[in-house]
Amino acid sequence: MFGFEAIKEGVAGILFLGAAWTDMRKMRIPNRLIGWAWLFRVLLFWMEEKLLGREALLQGKRELLGSLALMGGLTLFAALSARGLGFGDVKLLGAAALYLGLERTLFCLLHGLLLAGGLALSLILVGKIGRRSRLPLAPFLLVGYLSALFWEGC
């Protein structure tokens, strides 16, 4: 991993870390964080296109379409699920898909949901939380991101 891929993975890590931190403290993900991530990605799109040419532009378009498709599907899911997935999580995953691509972002989501569900079930079984309790998802998405990095490194 080098060059733009390393930059994109680093920014995605910072994005997940910042979101996890604020989600744990305030149970929300700031729009400012997501906005800066999108803005920085636009700058990277431009730089990649200028330095790497047409292939980078096509890759950027795929990442953008994947991000928008993911956000559309997750928005529908969030709207239909009562107190489930939050719109901050939807925006976070949409921004992450710009940096990681759709497949790796879905990997992070799946691992994060499995971890969150496992912890929630454990806490319910020992009586620490109730069925209607809420947990911040972003910390679990951060762990999902780290597991994706580890998975690819193996």
C-alpha positions as CSV (number, residue, x, y, z in Angstrom):
1,M,0.0,0.0,0.0
2,F,1.4,3.4,-1.0
3,G,0.5,6.7,-2.4
4,F,-3.1,7.6,-2.7
5,E,-4.3,4.3,-1.2
6,A,-2.4,4.9,2.0
7,I,-3.8,8.5,2.2
8,K,-7.3,7.2,1.7
9,E,-7.0,4.5,4.3
10,G,-5.4,6.9,6.8
11,V,-8.2,9.4,6.3
12,A,-10.8,6.7,6.6
13,G,-9.2,5.6,9.9
14,I,-9.2,9.2,11.2
15,L,-12.9,9.5,10.1
16,F,-13.9,6.3,12.0
17,L,-11.8,7.3,15.0
18,G,-13.4,10.7,15.2
19,A,-16.8,9.3,14.7
20,A,-16.3,6.6,17.4
21,W,-15.0,9.2,19.9
22,T,-18.0,11.5,19.5
23,D,-20.5,8.7,19.2
24,M,-19.4,7.2,22.5
25,R,-19.5,10.6,24.3
26,K,-22.6,12.2,22.7
27,M,-24.5,9.4,20.9
28,R,-24.2,11.3,17.6
29,I,-21.8,11.8,14.7
30,P,-21.1,15.4,13.8
31,N,-22.1,16.6,10.3
32,R,-18.9,18.7,10.3
33,L,-16.8,15.6,10.5
34,I,-18.6,14.0,7.6
35,G,-18.6,17.2,5.6
36,W,-14.8,17.6,5.9
37,A,-14.3,14.0,4.9
38,W,-16.4,14.6,1.7
39,L,-14.6,17.8,1.0
40,F,-11.2,16.2,1.4
41,R,-12.2,13.3,-0.9
42,V,-13.2,15.7,-3.6
43,L,-9.7,17.2,-3.4
44,L,-8.2,13.7,-3.6
45,F,-10.4,12.9,-6.6
46,W,-9.0,15.9,-8.3
47,M,-5.4,15.1,-7.4
48,E,-5.7,11.5,-8.4
49,E,-7.2,12.5,-11.8
50,K,-4.4,15.0,-12.5
51,L,-1.6,12.7,-11.4
52,L,-2.9,9.2,-12.4
53,G,-5.2,10.0,-15.3
54,R,-8.4,8.4,-16.5
55,E,-8.2,5.2,-14.5
56,A,-8.2,7.1,-11.3
57,L,-11.2,9.1,-12.5
58,L,-13.1,6.0,-13.3
59,Q,-12.2,4.5,-9.9
60,G,-13.4,7.7,-8.2
61,K,-16.7,7.5,-10.1
62,R,-17.2,3.9,-8.9
63,E,-16.5,4.9,-5.3
64,L,-19.0,7.8,-5.6
65,L,-21.7,5.6,-7.1
66,G,-21.1,3.0,-4.4
67,S,-21.3,5.6,-1.7
68,L,-24.5,7.0,-3.0
69,A,-26.1,3.5,-3.4
70,L,-25.0,2.5,0.1
71,M,-26.4,5.7,1.6
72,G,-29.7,5.2,-0.3
73,G,-30.1,1.7,1.0
74,L,-29.1,2.5,4.5
75,T,-31.3,5.6,4.6
76,L,-34.3,3.4,3.7
77,F,-33.3,0.9,6.4
78,A,-32.8,3.7,9.0
79,A,-36.1,5.3,8.2
80,L,-37.9,1.9,8.6
81,S,-36.1,0.8,11.7
82,A,-37.4,2.3,14.9
83,R,-34.4,3.6,17.0
84,G,-32.1,1.3,15.0
85,L,-29.4,2.6,12.6
86,G,-29.0,6.4,12.9
87,F,-28.6,8.8,10.1
88,G,-25.2,9.8,11.4
89,D,-24.1,6.2,10.9
90,V,-25.5,6.3,7.3
91,K,-23.5,9.4,6.5
92,L,-20.4,8.0,8.1
93,L,-20.6,4.8,6.0
94,G,-21.3,6.8,2.9
95,A,-18.2,8.9,3.5
96,A,-16.1,5.8,4.3
97,A,-17.2,4.2,1.0
98,L,-15.6,7.2,-0.8
99,Y,-12.3,6.2,0.7
100,L,-12.5,2.4,1.0
101,G,-14.9,1.4,-1.8
102,L,-18.3,-0.3,-1.4
103,E,-17.0,-3.8,-0.7
104,R,-14.6,-2.9,2.1
105,T,-17.2,-0.5,3.6
106,L,-19.7,-3.3,3.6
107,F,-17.1,-5.5,5.3
108,C,-16.7,-2.9,8.0
109,L,-20.5,-2.6,8.4
110,L,-21.0,-6.4,8.7
111,H,-18.2,-6.8,11.2
112,G,-19.3,-3.8,13.2
113,L,-22.9,-5.0,13.3
114,L,-21.9,-8.5,14.4
115,L,-19.7,-7.1,17.2
116,A,-22.4,-4.6,18.3
117,G,-25.1,-7.3,18.2
118,G,-22.9,-9.8,20.2
119,L,-22.1,-7.2,22.8
120,A,-25.7,-6.1,23.1
121,L,-26.9,-9.7,23.5
122,S,-24.3,-10.3,26.1
123,L,-25.2,-7.2,28.1
124,I,-29.0,-8.0,27.9
125,L,-28.3,-11.6,29.1
126,V,-26.4,-10.3,32.2
127,G,-29.0,-7.6,32.8
128,K,-26.8,-4.6,32.3
129,I,-29.0,-3.1,29.5
130,G,-32.6,-3.6,28.4
131,R,-33.9,-4.6,25.0
132,R,-34.7,-0.9,24.2
133,S,-31.3,0.4,25.2
134,R,-29.1,2.1,22.6
135,L,-25.4,1.5,21.9
136,P,-23.2,3.8,19.7
137,L,-22.4,2.0,16.4
138,A,-19.4,4.0,15.3
139,P,-16.9,2.4,17.8
140,F,-17.9,-1.0,16.3
141,L,-17.5,0.3,12.8
142,L,-14.0,1.4,13.8
143,V,-13.2,-2.1,14.9
144,G,-14.7,-3.4,11.7
145,Y,-12.4,-1.1,9.7
146,L,-9.4,-2.3,11.7
147,S,-10.4,-5.9,11.1
148,A,-10.7,-5.1,7.3
149,L,-7.1,-3.8,7.4
150,F,-5.9,-6.9,9.2
151,W,-7.9,-9.2,6.9
152,E,-6.3,-7.6,3.8
153,G,-2.8,-7.7,5.4
154,C,-3.0,-11.5,5.9
